[in-house]
């Protein structure tokens, strides 16, 4: 099989088709296939177009039951390496599984793309193959963050698409983040916070102050509540639903949070293995520890969403295992079900900068000023 058109069962009205890059992850195609099998088992309305080397993937798929009629393999002989530069991939990426994965969305064969591959290359190719939504200057990557909110998560953007953001960009991030929160987190009126070094209105860089004023003016029309400036300690709080920042700050915060979660897990293991009595205490607290592990497990919220493109792209962690891949594909499926892309395009069209020529040659994050990895 080389085309989704050769598999008409994937075009059923009741089903949603997700395009998946099988070759991008650190753990190899086996982890991607195992994650797909898990996700397909959990979501009967899901179908997948899988892109990669058929010599490698065909035996892996043959070992799995229940994929017939739900998974199409599209041969792509090459893969984008984690060390490849975005500019190189833009010029020479045709024929890779990442390029093929995005083109399925571009053609309308799939409603969303998922890749564990090189972040900078994926954003660069997404910009070239899918283009920006009209009115969007800089796309953003949004991620979920464990929080004290009833739903268990907050959302933050940008976490690495571009290291800079002007006032207009931050306003657009807020508008796009609000749409994602409504469709992905089911928050009817998201609370938006602008990340700063303090909550006082006189603090922060000039672009933050200007964005602060603009967000206060458009909040009602855009359907969100603007809570003003927030600090780093508010990222996991129940004060906000969406945290808006530039990609440099957001990426540093994200990696710091992941590192801290790993450090706490290591400290707990050391503490409970320190003595026979502590091991006994660990047995008594086993159920509580499992609940804690589940709540802070980054694999459960694996998947940063590229916002501001003519198509939904979910970036999975490069080191994702089967559980992480399953979560990323499930997120893409959920957004596809909700009609997220159409809702986002309509919202950006009404609240964005209508004078921007989206058909002009796009500015590629990372090509000139660096992309956060």
C-alpha positions as CSV (number, residue, x, y, z in Angstrom):
1,X,0.0,0.0,0.0
2,X,1.4,3.4,-0.9
3,X,-1.6,5.8,-0.7
4,X,-4.5,6.4,1.5
5,X,-6.7,6.5,-1.6
6,X,-6.0,2.8,-2.0
7,X,-7.7,2.2,1.4
8,X,-11.3,3.5,1.2
9,X,-12.1,2.2,4.6
10,X,-10.1,5.1,6.1
11,X,-12.5,7.7,4.5
12,X,-15.5,6.8,6.6
13,X,-17.5,9.8,7.8
14,X,-17.5,8.5,11.4
15,X,-13.7,8.1,11.5
16,X,-10.9,10.6,12.0
17,X,-7.5,10.0,10.2
18,X,-4.3,10.9,11.9
19,X,-1.0,11.0,9.9
20,X,2.0,9.6,11.9
21,X,5.8,9.9,11.3
22,X,7.1,6.5,12.3
23,X,10.8,7.2,11.9
24,X,11.5,10.3,14.1
25,X,11.8,9.0,17.6
26,X,14.8,8.1,19.7
27,X,13.3,4.7,20.5
28,X,12.8,3.8,16.9
29,X,9.7,2.7,14.9
30,X,8.9,-0.2,17.3
31,X,7.9,2.3,20.0
32,X,5.8,4.2,17.5
33,X,3.9,1.1,16.3
34,X,3.3,-0.1,19.9
35,X,1.9,3.4,20.8
36,X,-0.4,3.3,17.7
37,X,-1.7,-0.1,18.7
38,X,-2.5,1.1,22.2
39,X,-4.2,4.2,20.9
40,X,-6.2,2.4,18.3
41,X,-7.4,0.0,20.9
42,X,-8.7,2.9,23.1
43,X,-10.3,4.9,20.2
44,X,-12.5,2.9,17.9
45,X,-13.2,6.0,15.7
46,X,-9.5,6.5,14.9
47,X,-7.6,5.5,11.8
48,X,-3.9,6.1,11.0
49,X,-1.7,6.8,8.0
50,X,1.8,5.6,9.0
51,X,4.8,7.0,7.1
52,X,8.3,5.4,7.0
53,X,10.5,2.7,5.5
54,X,8.3,-0.2,4.5
55,X,11.2,-2.6,4.9
56,X,11.3,-1.8,8.6
57,X,7.7,-1.2,9.3
58,X,6.0,-4.0,7.4
59,X,7.3,-6.8,9.8
60,X,6.4,-4.6,12.8
61,X,2.8,-4.1,11.6
62,X,2.4,-7.8,10.6
63,X,2.9,-8.8,14.3
64,X,-0.1,-6.7,15.4
65,X,-3.7,-7.8,15.4
66,X,-6.6,-5.5,14.7
67,X,-4.8,-3.1,12.3
68,X,-6.5,-4.3,9.2
69,X,-8.6,-1.5,7.7
70,X,-7.4,1.0,10.3
71,X,-3.7,1.6,9.4
72,X,-2.3,2.5,6.0
73,X,1.5,2.4,5.4
74,X,3.0,5.0,3.1
75,X,6.6,4.3,2.1
76,X,9.1,7.0,2.8
77,X,12.7,5.8,2.3
78,X,14.5,8.5,4.3
79,X,14.2,9.9,7.8
80,X,15.1,13.3,9.4
81,X,17.8,13.0,12.0
82,X,17.8,14.8,15.3
83,X,21.1,16.5,14.2
84,X,19.7,17.8,10.9
85,X,19.5,21.6,10.6
86,X,16.1,23.0,9.7
87,X,17.4,24.8,6.7
88,X,18.9,21.6,5.3
89,X,15.7,19.7,5.8
90,X,13.7,22.4,4.1
91,X,15.9,22.0,1.0
92,X,16.5,18.3,1.0
93,X,13.6,16.9,3.1
94,X,11.4,15.5,0.3
95,X,11.2,11.7,0.6
96,X,11.5,11.7,4.3
97,X,8.8,10.3,6.6
98,X,8.4,13.7,8.2
99,X,7.7,15.4,4.8
100,X,5.3,12.7,3.8
101,X,3.5,12.8,7.1
102,X,2.8,16.6,6.7
103,X,1.8,16.2,3.1
104,X,-1.0,13.9,4.1
105,X,-2.5,16.8,6.1
106,X,-1.8,19.2,3.3
107,X,-3.7,17.1,0.8
108,X,-6.6,16.6,3.2
109,X,-6.0,12.8,3.6
110,X,-5.5,13.3,7.3
111,X,-6.8,15.8,9.8
112,X,-3.6,16.1,12.0
113,X,0.0,15.0,11.9
114,X,2.1,13.5,14.8
115,X,5.9,13.2,14.8
116,X,8.5,12.4,17.5
117,X,11.2,14.0,15.3
118,X,13.5,17.0,15.2
119,X,11.5,20.0,16.6
120,X,13.2,22.7,14.5
121,X,12.9,20.6,11.3
122,X,9.3,19.8,12.0
123,X,8.4,23.4,12.5
124,X,10.3,24.5,9.4
125,X,8.7,21.9,7.2
126,X,5.2,22.6,8.7
127,X,5.7,26.3,7.8
128,X,6.6,25.4,4.2
129,X,4.2,22.5,3.6
130,X,1.1,23.7,5.5
131,X,1.8,27.5,5.6
132,X,0.5,29.9,8.3
133,X,-3.1,30.8,9.0
134,X,-4.0,34.2,7.5
135,X,-3.0,36.9,10.0
136,X,-0.5,34.8,11.9
137,X,3.0,36.1,12.1
138,X,4.7,33.5,14.3
139,X,3.3,30.0,15.0
140,X,3.6,28.8,18.6
141,X,4.1,25.4,20.4
142,X,1.6,24.8,23.2
143,X,2.1,22.2,25.9
144,X,0.0,20.9,28.8
145,X,1.3,21.4,32.4
146,X,0.1,19.5,35.5
147,X,-1.8,21.9,37.7
148,X,-4.2,22.4,40.6
149,X,-7.1,23.1,38.3
150,X,-10.0,20.7,38.4
151,X,-9.1,19.3,35.0
152,X,-5.6,18.6,36.2
153,X,-3.7,20.7,33.6
154,X,-2.8,24.2,32.5
155,X,-1.6,25.1,29.0
156,X,1.5,27.2,28.1
157,X,2.7,28.7,24.9
158,X,5.1,29.3,23.2
159,X,7.5,26.6,24.5
160,X,10.0,26.6,21.7
161,X,8.7,27.5,18.2
162,X,10.6,30.8,18.2
163,X,12.9,32.3,20.8
164,X,11.4,35.8,20.4
165,X,7.9,37.3,20.5
166,X,6.7,40.9,20.0
167,X,3.5,42.3,21.6
168,X,1.4,41.4,18.6
169,X,2.7,37.8,18.7
170,X,1.9,37.5,22.4
171,X,-1.7,38.7,21.7
172,X,-2.0,36.1,19.0
173,X,-0.7,33.4,21.2
174,X,-3.4,34.3,23.8
175,X,-6.1,34.1,21.1
176,X,-4.8,30.7,19.8
177,X,-4.2,29.4,23.4
178,X,-7.8,30.3,24.3
179,X,-9.1,28.3,21.3
180,X,-6.9,25.3,22.3
181,X,-8.1,25.5,25.9
182,X,-11.8,25.5,24.8
183,X,-11.3,22.5,22.4
184,X,-8.5,20.6,24.1
185,X,-9.2,21.2,27.8
186,X,-13.0,21.9,27.6
187,X,-12.7,25.2,29.4
188,X,-15.6,27.4,28.3
189,X,-14.0,30.7,29.2
190,X,-10.3,30.2,29.6
191,X,-8.3,32.5,32.0
192,X,-5.3,33.9,30.3
193,X,-2.1,35.0,32.2
194,X,0.9,36.8,30.7
195,X,4.2,35.4,32.2
196,X,6.3,38.2,33.7
197,X,8.9,38.8,36.5
198,X,6.1,40.1,38.7
199,X,2.3,40.7,38.8
200,X,2.6,44.5,39.0
201,X,1.7,46.3,35.8
202,X,4.8,48.5,35.8
203,X,7.2,45.5,35.7
204,X,8.5,43.8,32.6
205,X,9.8,44.5,29.1
206,X,8.1,47.0,26.8
207,X,6.4,44.3,24.6
208,X,5.0,42.6,27.7
209,X,3.4,45.9,28.9
210,X,2.0,46.6,25.5
211,X,0.6,43.1,25.2
212,X,-0.9,43.4,28.7
213,X,-2.9,46.5,27.6
214,X,-4.1,44.9,24.3
215,X,-5.2,41.7,25.9
216,X,-7.3,43.6,28.4
217,X,-9.1,45.3,25.5
218,X,-9.8,42.2,23.4
219,X,-10.6,39.7,26.1
220,X,-14.4,39.9,26.0
221,X,-14.6,39.8,22.2
222,X,-12.2,36.9,22.0
223,X,-14.0,34.9,24.6
224,X,-11.4,34.7,27.4
225,X,-10.8,36.2,30.8
226,X,-7.5,38.1,31.1
227,X,-6.1,37.8,34.7
228,X,-3.0,40.0,33.9
229,X,0.6,39.3,34.7
230,X,1.5,35.9,36.3
231,X,4.8,34.7,37.7
232,X,6.6,31.3,37.4
233,X,4.9,30.0,40.5
234,X,1.5,30.5,38.9
235,X,2.3,28.1,36.0
236,X,0.9,25.0,37.9
237,X,-1.7,27.1,39.9
238,X,-5.5,27.3,39.7
239,X,-5.3,31.0,39.0
240,X,-5.0,30.6,35.2
241,X,-5.8,28.1,32.4
242,X,-3.4,29.4,29.8
243,X,0.1,31.0,30.3
244,X,1.4,33.1,27.5
245,X,5.1,33.8,27.0
246,X,7.9,33.8,24.4
247,X,9.5,30.6,23.2
248,X,12.8,31.1,24.9
249,X,11.2,31.6,28.4
250,X,8.6,28.9,27.8
251,X,11.1,26.3,26.7
252,X,13.4,27.0,29.7
253,X,10.4,26.7,32.0
254,X,9.2,23.5,30.4
255,X,12.6,21.8,30.6
256,X,13.1,23.0,34.2
257,X,9.7,21.5,35.1
258,X,10.5,18.2,33.5
259,X,13.9,18.1,35.3
260,X,12.3,18.9,38.6
261,X,9.7,16.2,38.3
262,X,12.5,13.7,37.5
263,X,14.5,14.9,40.5
264,X,11.6,14.5,42.9
265,X,10.9,11.0,41.6
266,X,14.6,10.1,42.2
267,X,14.6,11.6,45.7
268,X,11.4,9.7,46.6
269,X,13.1,6.4,45.4
270,X,16.2,7.1,47.5
271,X,14.1,8.0,50.6
272,X,12.0,4.9,50.4
273,X,15.0,2.6,49.8
274,X,17.1,4.1,52.6
275,X,16.3,1.4,55.2
276,X,14.1,-1.6,55.9
277,X,11.6,0.6,57.7
278,X,11.4,3.1,54.8
279,X,10.8,0.2,52.4
280,X,7.9,-1.0,54.6
281,X,6.6,2.6,54.7
282,X,6.7,2.6,50.9
283,X,4.6,-0.5,50.7
284,X,2.0,1.1,53.0
285,X,2.0,4.2,50.8
286,X,2.1,2.3,47.5
287,X,-1.3,3.3,46.2
288,X,-0.8,6.9,47.0
289,X,2.6,6.9,45.3
290,X,1.1,5.3,42.2
291,X,-1.5,8.1,42.1
292,X,1.3,10.7,42.4
293,X,3.3,9.0,39.7
294,X,0.4,8.9,37.3
295,X,-0.4,12.6,38.0
296,X,3.1,13.9,37.3
297,X,4.0,11.4,34.6
298,X,5.1,13.6,31.6
299,X,4.1,10.8,29.2
300,X,0.4,11.4,30.0
301,X,0.6,14.9,28.5
302,X,3.1,14.1,25.8
303,X,2.5,16.3,22.8
304,X,3.1,19.9,22.0
305,X,0.7,21.4,19.5
306,X,1.8,23.7,16.7
307,X,-0.7,26.5,16.6
308,X,-1.1,29.0,13.8
309,X,-0.8,26.7,10.8
310,X,-3.2,25.5,8.1
311,X,-3.3,22.1,9.8
312,X,-2.9,20.5,13.2
313,X,0.6,19.2,14.1
314,X,1.4,17.5,17.3
315,X,5.1,17.2,18.3
316,X,5.8,14.3,20.6
317,X,8.9,14.1,22.7
318,X,11.8,12.5,20.8
319,X,12.3,10.1,23.7
320,X,8.7,9.0,23.9
321,X,7.9,5.4,24.6
322,X,4.8,3.6,23.5
323,X,2.8,5.3,26.3
324,X,4.0,8.7,25.2
325,X,3.3,8.1,21.5
326,X,-0.2,6.8,22.4
327,X,-0.9,10.0,24.3
328,X,0.3,12.2,21.5
329,X,-1.8,10.5,18.9
330,X,-4.8,10.6,21.3
331,X,-4.4,14.3,21.6
332,X,-4.3,14.7,17.8
333,X,-7.5,12.6,17.6
334,X,-9.2,14.6,20.3
335,X,-8.5,17.9,18.5
336,X,-9.7,16.4,15.2
337,X,-12.9,15.3,16.8
338,X,-13.5,18.8,18.3
339,X,-13.2,20.6,15.0
340,X,-10.3,22.5,16.6
341,X,-8.6,23.6,13.4
342,X,-11.7,25.2,11.9
343,X,-12.5,27.0,15.2
344,X,-9.0,28.3,15.5
345,X,-8.9,29.6,11.9
346,X,-12.2,31.4,12.5
347,X,-11.0,33.0,15.7
348,X,-7.7,34.1,14.3
349,X,-9.5,35.6,11.3
350,X,-11.7,37.7,13.5
351,X,-9.1,38.7,16.1
352,X,-5.8,38.5,14.2
353,X,-4.0,41.0,12.1
354,X,-6.0,40.9,8.9
355,X,-3.5,42.9,6.9
356,X,-0.8,40.1,7.1
357,X,-0.2,38.4,3.8
358,X,-0.2,34.7,4.7
359,X,0.7,33.7,1.2
360,X,4.0,35.7,1.3
361,X,7.2,33.7,1.8
362,X,7.0,32.7,5.5
363,X,9.5,33.6,8.1
364,X,10.9,30.3,9.3
365,X,11.5,30.1,13.1
366,X,15.0,28.9,13.6
367,X,16.3,29.8,10.2
368,X,17.9,33.0,11.2
369,X,17.4,33.6,15.0
370,X,17.3,30.1,16.5
371,X,14.6,27.7,17.4
372,X,14.4,26.3,20.9
373,X,14.9,22.6,21.0
